[in-house]
């Protein structure tokens, strides 16, 4: 049975990214939304850029890792409609192993329309086709890998717990990159995270889990237990990233300064870069640098996969100067 470097779990979505000179950003009086992306109503607007590609945490991280030269498979679910067929074709083109891509007749594949604003930020219109990954679709005996990378499972903590328990019993290292629906169930999620090797979240997600600022060190008991066993990485967008390593301390790293064209996929790019570095046994500083580099490279192109770093580009990015510092906890 083939053993992969990494098996990625998560969603498989067809992304249609659009950019138009008619898109405008305006201030909002809504307390929860500071800005609005507006489109003129009742007219035909011209689109200046259009990219159609697969998306979702499962396929994005799998492609990110395969481009770094690692043997990678994806576990995801989609339909046999045109969107599902396009996703499989793209994965085959990227040489991601698709033996665990579950395509089910009659189901509709998840679909996103991504409206890119003039500043590179975006509004995403998501159609959930009902293709959430379920335990019944997995043949656990065939999941033979050194690492599991588990992106958002659309809130399915039963499956998440089962995957983590399976990995623990079979000595497979686990990366958890939970999404919004997992973090909404944070008490249970925190217990599952205690068996993770790596936890990756953005700053807002980290603060939700901690009920305060995790970066400033005000953390709850459950997070303390995770921090004593696992590497915890918090991405901060243009500010860079912060890493907590057991028995060593906190590593703070700046971000590369690039012009942001499209923010989509930056988090998945960071995750695949960082974990790619760990699998390749780079120093922890270079692992974080490769994650930051991959996230930065992704936002310079339209689409979640277009700017992902290739194996031949790793040295170029690692040789670029970037400030970082260790802080003792």
matplotlib code that plots the C-alpha trace (Angstrom):
import matplotlib.pyplot as plt

x = [0.0, 1.3, 2.3, 1.9, 3.9, 0.6, -3.1, -5.2, -8.8, -11.3, -13.6, -13.5, -15.1, -15.3, -14.1, -15.0, -13.0, -14.1, -12.5, -14.3, -13.5, -17.1, -16.6, -16.4, -15.7, -17.9, -18.1, -20.9, -22.9, -23.5, -21.8, -20.6, -19.5, -17.1, -17.1, -19.3, -18.3, -20.8, -21.8, -24.0, -27.5, -29.5, -26.6, -24.2, -20.8, -17.6, -15.3, -11.6, -10.2, -11.8, -10.2, -12.0, -10.3, -10.8, -10.8, -11.5, -9.1, -8.7, -7.7, -5.7, -3.4, -3.0, -1.8, 0.4, 2.2, 2.5, 4.1, 6.7, 7.7, 5.7, 3.6, 0.1, -3.5, -6.8, -9.9, -12.9, -16.4, -18.1, -20.6, -20.4, -21.6, -19.4, -17.9, -16.9, -15.4, -13.3, -12.0, -10.9, -9.3, -7.3, -6.1, -4.9, -3.1, -1.4, -0.5, -2.4, -3.6, -7.4, -8.2, -10.0, -12.0, -15.6, -17.8, -21.4, -24.0, -26.8, -25.0, -24.2, -20.6, -19.9, -19.5, -18.0, -18.2, -15.4, -15.8, -12.3, -12.2, -9.7, -7.7, -7.3, -9.8, -12.9, -16.5, -17.3, -20.7, -20.8, -23.3, -23.1, -24.1, -24.6, -21.2, -19.9, -17.4, -18.7, -17.0, -19.0, -17.2, -13.7, -11.9, -9.6, -7.5, -6.2, -5.3, -1.6, 0.5, 3.2, 1.0, -2.7, -3.5, -7.1, -8.7, -12.3, -14.7, -17.7, -18.3, -18.2, -16.5, -17.5, -15.4, -12.6, -12.4, -12.4, -9.6, -7.5, -8.0, -7.1, -3.9, -3.0, -3.3, -1.3, 1.4, 0.4, 1.2, -1.8, -2.1, -5.4, -6.5, -10.2, -12.7, -15.6, -18.0, -15.4, -14.5, -18.2, -17.9, -14.7, -15.0, -15.1, -12.6, -10.1, -10.3, -9.7, -6.7, -4.9, -3.8, -2.7, 1.0, 0.3, -2.6, -2.9, -5.4, -5.6, -5.5, -9.3, -9.8, -7.1, -8.8, -12.1, -10.6, -8.9, -11.7, -8.9, -5.6, -3.6, -0.6, -0.4, -0.3, -3.7, -4.9, -7.3, -6.5, -7.4, -5.1, -2.3, -2.5, -2.3, 0.6, 2.5, 2.4, 1.8, 3.2, 0.6, 0.9, -1.2, -1.2, -1.6, -1.9, 0.3, 1.8, 3.3, 2.9, 3.5, 4.6, 4.5, 6.8, 6.8, 9.8, 11.3, 9.1, 7.5, 8.8, 7.6, 8.1, 7.4, 5.6, 7.1, 5.9, 4.0, 1.2, -2.0, -4.0, -6.4, -6.5, -8.2, -6.2, -3.6, -4.3, -4.1, -0.9, 0.6, -0.4, 0.9, 4.2, 4.7, 3.8, 5.8, 8.9, 8.2, 7.9, 11.2, 12.7, 13.8, 14.6, 11.5, 12.5, 12.6, 9.4, 7.6, 9.4, 8.3, 4.7, 4.8, 6.4, 3.7, 0.9, 2.6, 3.1, -0.5, -2.0, 0.0, -2.1, -5.8, -7.1, -6.2, -3.7, -2.1, 0.7, 1.6, 5.3, 7.0, 9.8, 12.3, 11.4, 11.9, 15.6, 14.8, 12.3, 14.3, 17.3, 15.3, 15.9, 13.0, 13.0, 12.2, 12.8, 12.4, 10.7, 10.9, 7.5]
y = [0.0, 3.4, 5.7, 9.4, 12.3, 14.1, 13.4, 16.5, 16.5, 19.3, 20.8, 20.7, 23.8, 25.3, 29.0, 31.6, 34.8, 38.1, 41.5, 44.5, 48.3, 48.8, 47.3, 49.9, 49.9, 52.1, 52.7, 51.0, 52.2, 48.5, 47.7, 44.3, 45.3, 48.2, 48.3, 47.2, 46.0, 47.5, 46.7, 49.1, 47.8, 47.4, 47.6, 45.2, 45.5, 44.5, 42.0, 42.7, 39.4, 36.0, 32.8, 29.5, 27.0, 24.4, 25.8, 24.8, 23.9, 20.3, 20.9, 24.1, 22.6, 19.4, 21.4, 23.6, 20.5, 18.7, 21.8, 21.7, 18.2, 16.1, 13.0, 14.2, 12.9, 14.7, 13.4, 15.5, 15.2, 16.6, 15.7, 14.3, 17.7, 19.9, 21.6, 18.2, 17.1, 20.3, 19.8, 16.2, 17.3, 20.0, 17.7, 15.2, 18.0, 19.0, 15.3, 15.3, 11.7, 11.7, 8.1, 9.5, 12.2, 11.0, 12.0, 11.1, 10.9, 13.4, 15.7, 19.3, 20.4, 23.4, 26.6, 30.1, 33.3, 35.6, 39.3, 40.9, 44.5, 47.2, 46.7, 42.9, 42.0, 40.0, 39.1, 35.4, 34.2, 30.5, 27.8, 24.7, 21.8, 19.4, 17.7, 17.7, 15.0, 12.1, 9.2, 6.6, 7.7, 7.0, 3.7, 4.3, 1.2, 3.0, 6.2, 5.5, 8.7, 10.3, 13.4, 14.3, 17.9, 18.5, 21.8, 22.8, 19.8, 22.2, 21.7, 17.9, 17.3, 13.7, 13.0, 15.3, 13.4, 10.0, 11.1, 12.4, 9.2, 7.1, 9.2, 8.9, 5.1, 4.8, 7.3, 9.8, 13.4, 15.8, 19.4, 21.0, 24.2, 24.5, 26.8, 28.9, 26.1, 24.1, 27.1, 27.7, 24.4, 25.5, 23.6, 20.3, 21.5, 22.4, 18.8, 17.3, 19.7, 18.2, 15.3, 17.6, 18.0, 21.4, 23.9, 26.7, 29.5, 33.2, 35.9, 36.3, 32.6, 32.3, 35.1, 33.3, 30.1, 31.9, 34.4, 37.0, 37.8, 34.5, 36.4, 38.5, 35.3, 35.6, 32.0, 29.6, 26.2, 24.1, 26.2, 25.9, 22.1, 22.4, 24.8, 22.3, 19.6, 21.1, 23.8, 26.5, 29.0, 32.2, 34.0, 37.8, 38.7, 41.7, 41.7, 38.2, 35.2, 34.1, 30.6, 28.9, 25.9, 23.7, 24.1, 26.8, 29.9, 32.3, 33.0, 36.2, 36.8, 39.7, 39.3, 39.8, 43.1, 42.4, 44.0, 42.2, 41.4, 38.8, 37.7, 34.3, 31.3, 33.1, 31.0, 27.7, 28.8, 29.6, 26.2, 24.2, 26.1, 25.7, 22.0, 21.4, 22.8, 20.5, 17.4, 18.4, 18.8, 22.4, 24.5, 25.8, 29.4, 28.3, 26.4, 29.6, 31.6, 29.3, 29.5, 33.3, 33.3, 31.0, 33.1, 36.3, 34.6, 33.5, 37.0, 38.4, 36.4, 35.9, 32.6, 30.5, 28.3, 30.4, 31.9, 28.8, 28.3, 25.5, 23.3, 25.1, 28.5, 27.4, 28.5, 31.9, 32.7, 31.3, 33.4, 36.6, 38.6, 38.6, 39.8, 37.4, 37.1, 34.5, 35.5, 33.3, 32.4]
z = [0.0, -1.0, 1.9, 1.3, 2.8, 3.5, 3.1, 3.1, 4.3, 3.6, 1.0, -2.8, -4.3, -7.8, -7.5, -10.0, -9.3, -10.8, -10.9, -12.4, -12.6, -11.5, -8.1, -5.4, -1.6, 0.5, 4.2, 6.1, 9.2, 10.1, 13.4, 12.2, 8.7, 8.3, 4.5, 1.6, -1.9, -4.3, -7.9, -10.0, -10.1, -13.4, -15.8, -17.5, -15.9, -17.6, -16.0, -16.4, -14.9, -14.7, -13.2, -12.8, -10.6, -7.9, -4.3, -0.8, 2.0, 0.9, -2.7, -2.0, 0.6, -1.4, -4.5, -2.3, -0.9, -4.2, -5.8, -3.0, -4.1, -1.6, -2.3, -1.5, -1.7, -1.0, 0.8, -0.2, -1.6, -4.7, -7.4, -10.9, -12.3, -14.5, -11.4, -9.9, -13.2, -13.4, -9.9, -10.6, -13.9, -12.2, -9.4, -12.0, -13.9, -10.6, -10.0, -6.7, -6.0, -6.3, -5.2, -2.1, -4.0, -3.5, -6.4, -5.9, -8.7, -8.4, -5.9, -6.6, -6.0, -3.7, -5.7, -4.9, -6.8, -5.5, -6.1, -5.8, -4.6, -5.8, -2.6, -3.1, -0.4, -1.5, -1.0, -1.5, -2.4, -1.4, -2.5, -0.3, -2.4, 0.5, -0.2, 3.4, 4.0, 6.1, 7.9, 5.9, 2.7, 4.0, 3.9, 6.9, 6.2, 3.0, 4.8, 4.9, 5.5, 7.6, 8.1, 8.1, 7.2, 8.3, 7.0, 7.7, 7.6, 7.7, 11.4, 11.3, 14.6, 14.8, 11.7, 13.0, 16.2, 14.4, 12.1, 15.0, 17.0, 14.0, 13.5, 17.1, 17.1, 13.8, 14.8, 12.1, 12.8, 12.6, 11.4, 12.4, 10.5, 11.7, 10.1, 11.4, 12.0, 14.0, 16.1, 16.9, 18.8, 20.6, 23.8, 22.0, 19.4, 22.1, 23.5, 20.1, 19.5, 22.5, 20.2, 17.4, 16.3, 14.8, 15.2, 12.6, 13.1, 12.2, 14.8, 15.0, 15.4, 18.0, 20.1, 19.8, 21.1, 23.9, 24.8, 24.8, 23.1, 22.7, 21.2, 24.4, 26.5, 28.2, 27.6, 29.1, 30.6, 27.6, 25.3, 27.8, 27.5, 23.7, 23.9, 26.1, 23.5, 20.0, 17.8, 17.5, 14.7, 14.4, 11.1, 11.1, 7.4, 6.5, 10.0, 9.6, 11.9, 15.5, 16.4, 19.9, 20.3, 23.4, 25.6, 23.4, 23.3, 20.9, 17.4, 15.9, 12.1, 9.8, 6.5, 3.0, 1.6, -1.7, -3.6, -2.8, -5.9, -4.4, -0.7, -1.5, -0.4, 1.6, 4.7, 2.8, 1.1, 4.5, 5.9, 3.0, 3.0, 6.8, 6.8, 3.7, 5.6, 8.5, 6.3, 4.6, 8.1, 7.6, 10.7, 12.5, 11.4, 7.8, 8.1, 9.3, 6.6, 3.9, 5.2, 5.2, 1.7, 0.3, 1.7, 0.3, -3.1, -3.3, -2.8, -5.8, -8.2, -8.8, -7.5, -4.5, -6.4, -9.1, -6.9, -4.9, -4.6, -6.6, -5.4, -7.6, -6.0, -2.3, -2.1, -3.7, -1.0, 1.9, 0.9, 1.0, 4.2, 6.7, 10.3, 13.1, 16.8, 19.6, 22.8, 25.9, 27.4]

ax = plt.figure().add_subplot(projection="3d")
ax.plot(x, y, z, "-o")
ax.set_aspect("equal")
plt.show()
